[in-house]
Amino acid sequence: MQNGNRKGIAQWSKTYAGKKFYTSILFLALPIILLVTFTFIPALDMVIFSFQNRDPYGTNPTYAGFSNYVTIFTDKDYLETFKNSLYYLVGSFIQQALALLLASILCSKIRAKGLFKGILFFPYLMNGVAVSIIFQRFFLKGQKGLTPDGTLNTILTTLGLDPILWFDVDKPFLANCCLVFISIWKYIGFDIIMYIGAIQSISPDLYEAADLDGANPWQNFRYIVFPSIKPIISLQLILAVKGAISVFEIPYITTKGMMGTTTFVIKTINTAFSLKKVGLASAMGIVLLIITIIAQNENKDSKPLYIGSRVLNIFKYVFLILCCLIVIVPILVVLIGSLKTYKELSNTTVFTLPEVPQWENFKTAFFTQNILLAFKNTAIIIVVSCVGSIITGTMTAYVVQRFNTYFSRVVKTAFLIATLLPNITMQVTVFQIVYKLGLYRSMLAPIILNIGTDIISIYIFIQFLGQISYSLDESAIMDGASYPRVYFSIILPNLKPAIATVLIIKFVGIYNDFYTPKLYMPDDDHVVISTVLYNLMNATSVQWEVVFAGIVICIIPTLIIFLLLQKYIYSGLVSGAVKE
């Protein structure tokens, strides 16, 4: 009987269904292990820990019942952070509306659209720590005789207006609005490119047919554009909501969470690792997850803004130029400041050019502030993480998109569910797994966490795979090729544009990551670009001219890579951002 079963299994394994099954196991084993180990197990742990009192290292846990949840909803300090997170939630929808508006303009007939796209997208490439430092000076209200006003107050003074104390302990609303502005400034470029890719992927035949029927631009948008880009809009809204209520980096670096700007995530992290109340922090993570799901469901049918035909062309250019100036001016001020002496920086306005460019600032930043070591460590993490991510991401996308089996659909659903989980607050429980595996204080921790495939990469690969003809797979299989052979010989070579796009997105994410290396690599010999900039800013005596020079140095690699590979970003997203 057993021999008969074995023979049956052997015969089944030679069928197409059997080959798909074993290929699925081979290709998805590592992604599933990573997903389960560093996403679903921590999520389950977070539920269990929320009913306990325990420290970050898991020693002597005790049962706490619902006391952690009671604390969250009764303690004023915790309730206050909910309100602060709402600022970013509102800002995220403003960001999506502006992104679609700008994408609509850039998809119309205008000149220099490549230049406009490049300028608007570039802040997304910039290091988050660098951006936070830039806007510390941007919103600065100077002290007479000590420090000149920052960029914004200098502009207000030039216009005859009084300078404003933007970050004031008595004005948390104003401070939080400033932080939301910084967030929009940095991240809107990615949304613009995603929407441009989606809009440009629509077949021109649909527009031609609509024109024959006498459709106006608004009708084109309502009946052609919006339905066609709905998958991208849904994805962007999910990510926007999740990102809005998971804000950490910008308020943490810019204001240290002071002046009424502490977000729910900052409070969660401080509770776990400063107060060492992992149980309470886990309960906060569960609350954050519930809020994410509710907010996502409530806004899934939101309709974005559209620019209609009645908008004058002159408005398009004025609006684009204004947005580009908002991007360029803060960066320009940092560049000017990096070339000044300490005295000039302290006694002149932000727009005053240096008498003699101080190139020594760059030498000081590069050789005496561990920037060289930071570049080395960052490069190692990026290379290993990107190679691993491309392998796991393409294999997952291949099985999910090509096989269309029950197993592949379950895997796709699992990754979609993973997007709802608050990654940053889950580090409360992920930390314990990393610590137990002996990965703490090593570069293996961020590498393994980064290799864990993400839905953005998989989504891009899946959508791009839809453009590769099935007949290529079928012909190869008819000639005796195995599914792994099809993957290596056909799929990977045809995925080069998508791989380039994902590599750039992954590079930017890892290069700019602050929280992961700060948490898992606290030692001085493991500094990366983000942490070395943070250390520069938090030195006992801050040399702003050196800090600015360090920021410029850290921006240069992303600028070079962007200039060399920007076509892959646009072409990859255009090819990948298609309707399902």
Protein Blocks (a to p, Z undefined) as FASTA:
>chain_A
ZZmmmmmmmmmmmmmklmmmmmmmmmmmmmmmmmmmmmmmmmmmmmmmmmcccdfkopai
acebjmlmmmmmmmmklmmmmmmmmmmmmmmmmmmmmmmmmmmmmmmccehklmmmmmmm
mmmmpcfklmmmmmmmmmpccdehiaccdfklmmmmmnopacddfbafklmmlmmmmmmm
mmmmmmmmmmmmmmmmmmmmpcfklmmmmmmnopafklmmmmmmmmmmmmmmmmmmmmmm
mmmmmgfklmmmmnnopghiacfklmmmmmmmmnopaklmmmmmmmmmmmmmmmmmmmmm
pccddddfklcfklmmmmmmmmmmmmmmmmmmmmmmmmpcfklmmmmcfklccfbacfkl
mmmmmmmnommmmmmmmmmmmmmmmmmmmmmmmmmmmmmmmnopaklmmmmmmmmmmmmp
cfklmmmmmmmmmmmnopgoiaklmmmmmmpccfklmmmmmmmmmmpcfklmmmmmmnop
afklmmmmmmmmmmmmmmmmmmmmmmmmmmmpmklmmmmmmbfklccfklmmmmmmmgmb
acfklmmmmmmmmmmmmmmmmmmmmmmmmmmmmmmmccZZ
